[in-house]
């Protein structure tokens, strides 16, 4: 049963389970990465058998297999996938940006150019649940950014196949290559490349603790989007809400993972008690009851505050992945939100809408990272390069300033690089003067 507590009775920091250490994961992942680097495809086949129970004949899904999976997917679901894809494209297309160039009257110019990251790896979870939504959410912004190649990994089942829905989503989103890989070995293959799997420049997408740790360890060799933790939902609600609706929203994230966190913050004790009872009632109706029950009993909380502004402040302190503001007029409260991955406004905007259909991304910062990071978007798939062009006259006019600045930082070579283009004798004179100072210091 979810505990009800009064705001201020316990420190907020203790309310959200942020990190979960799994003994031996760091070392085991390090060994897997080293093994994949050393043995390539041979290691990948062995890990597919060990972790997925799959005896693979090929690592890559062929275009014909991709098309066959699409053809087997029912038309109703294909229509929903296409609708979701269109909404995601429409939202993320607004994020695209161009570089800029500043030109000065003296003929100098400078600016920034935007370049897509060439090769991107997409991690899509499998096993306990299949997430075609993750395929769309990761691939579509990358396509909009202009990435040359999208390489997707998703673990196979024991029969060596992946769900048709996953492959259909990959085809709709424009994924270029798909591999039957998951876990730390899949991340290692993307980061370092093998005979079959191309090396990428960035890896994005969620996964298990093993995937998260592997992404952490390969960062630097490649870029990554974030280290994603267990899912989180925080609902702020007043007494006009139906307890059954609020409870359903909380359980929508609790069913993800036993480590997921679901929190209600309300200014109504009556709602708190109603939601507590509803969560208990609805748990018994869920196919994933065991997972959801462990989540709410270990990590779930109901917090009662004096008013809704205090509830929003508590939410800012927790910086949740998903924040629902369930009130009749939510717009004024949005201005009060400083820390949240994605905000869902009003009583008819469940978090599940964002997971699948609305358009904003569902790959979000967790574990309090919303204090300093953002949802996945087009910017994650581009890089910027600065450029500067000065004429001879323009550089000459500031060369003395550059030299002065450099010498204050005791970087004489910097100073000379600005001066030597105009007065080689001045550089020689300065060098001689410094040498003379050194001799005098010695004598």
Secondary structure as UniProt FT lines:
FT   STRAND          3..6
FT   TURN            7..8
FT   HELIX           12..14
FT   TURN            23..24
FT   HELIX           25..39
FT   HELIX           41..52
FT   STRAND          60..61
FT   HELIX           63..72
FT   HELIX           75..93
FT   TURN            94..95
FT   STRAND          100..103
FT   TURN            105..106
FT   STRAND          109..116
FT   STRAND          119..124
FT   TURN            127..128
FT   HELIX           132..145
FT   STRAND          149..154
FT   TURN            158..159
FT   HELIX           164..173
FT   STRAND          177..180
FT   HELIX           183..192
FT   STRAND          202..204
FT   HELIX           209..218
FT   TURN            220..221
FT   STRAND          222..224
FT   STRAND          232..237
FT   TURN            239..240
FT   HELIX           243..254
FT   TURN            255..256
FT   TURN            258..259
FT   STRAND          261..266
FT   HELIX           269..283
FT   TURN            284..285
FT   TURN            287..288
FT   HELIX           289..299
FT   STRAND          301..304
FT   HELIX           308..318
FT   STRAND          322..326
FT   HELIX           331..334
FT   TURN            335..336
FT   STRAND          342..345
FT   TURN            347..348
FT   HELIX           351..356
FT   TURN            367..368
FT   HELIX           369..371
FT   HELIX           378..381
FT   STRAND          382..389
FT   HELIX           392..408
FT   TURN            409..410
FT   HELIX           412..419
FT   TURN            420..422
FT   HELIX           424..442
//
